[in-house]
Amino acid sequence: MAATFSISVLTPEGLIWEGRASAVNAPGVAGGFGVLAHHQPMVAALQPGPLVITAEDGTLVQFRLGVGVFEVTAFHDVLVLADSAATV
């Protein structure tokens, strides 16, 4: 089984999705990027585009994000803050 991490997707309306994931791909302003478990802490600006989460069970969870911020915390959790997020 792949290593996993906790991820939360939030907008001004509240929590959109929360769970465990093995990977996430996000639309960074400097280009798209991916994160796996045990990634080093980082903060990145997000541009509008697709956020693709590979959930712990292997299913893909997809959102269309607005602008926002992506953070990998010192505890290796991921926090996505966006001005909007719609399921795809």
C-alpha positions in Angstrom: 0.0 0.0 0.0 1.3 3.5 -0.9 2.1 6.0 1.8 -0.7 8.5 2.4 -1.2 12.0 3.8 -4.1 14.1 5.0 -5.4 16.7 2.6 -8.1 19.4 3.1 -9.6 21.6 0.4 -11.2 24.8 1.7 -13.0 27.8 0.1 -14.7 30.8 1.7 -17.8 28.7 1.8 -16.1 26.1 4.0 -14.6 22.7 3.8 -15.0 21.2 0.3 -13.2 17.9 0.7 -11.1 16.2 3.4 -9.4 12.8 3.5 -6.3 10.8 2.9 -4.5 10.7 -0.4 -1.5 9.1 -2.0 -0.9 11.9 -4.5 -2.2 15.3 -5.6 -1.6 17.4 -8.7 -2.2 21.1 -8.6 -2.1 24.1 -11.0 0.7 26.3 -9.7 1.3 29.7 -11.1 4.8 28.7 -12.1 3.4 25.4 -13.7 1.6 22.4 -12.5 3.1 20.2 -9.8 2.6 17.0 -7.9 3.0 16.0 -4.3 3.4 12.6 -2.8 3.6 11.5 0.9 6.5 12.8 2.9 7.0 15.9 0.6 9.1 18.6 2.1 7.1 21.6 3.5 6.3 24.2 0.9 3.9 26.9 0.0 2.8 27.6 -3.6 0.4 30.1 -5.3 -2.3 28.5 -7.4 -3.8 29.6 -10.6 -7.3 28.5 -11.9 -7.2 24.9 -13.1 -7.6 21.3 -12.2 -6.8 19.8 -8.8 -6.5 16.0 -9.0 -6.4 14.0 -5.8 -5.6 10.3 -5.8 -7.5 9.2 -2.7 -6.3 6.5 -0.4 -8.5 3.9 -2.1 -7.1 4.8 -5.5 -10.1 6.8 -6.8 -9.5 10.2 -8.4 -11.2 13.2 -6.9 -11.2 16.2 -9.2 -12.0 19.9 -8.7 -11.8 23.0 -10.8 -10.1 25.5 -8.6 -10.0 29.3 -8.7 -6.9 31.1 -7.5 -5.5 30.1 -4.1 -2.6 28.8 -2.0 -1.3 25.2 -1.6 0.7 24.3 1.5 2.5 21.2 2.6 2.9 21.6 6.4 5.8 20.6 8.6 3.7 17.5 9.5 3.4 16.6 5.8 -0.3 17.4 5.6 -1.6 19.3 2.6 -3.9 22.3 2.8 -5.5 23.8 -0.3 -7.1 27.2 0.1 -9.0 28.5 -3.0 -11.4 31.2 -3.7 -13.6 28.6 -5.5 -13.7 24.8 -6.1 -16.2 22.9 -8.2 -16.3 19.1 -8.6 -15.5 17.9 -12.1 
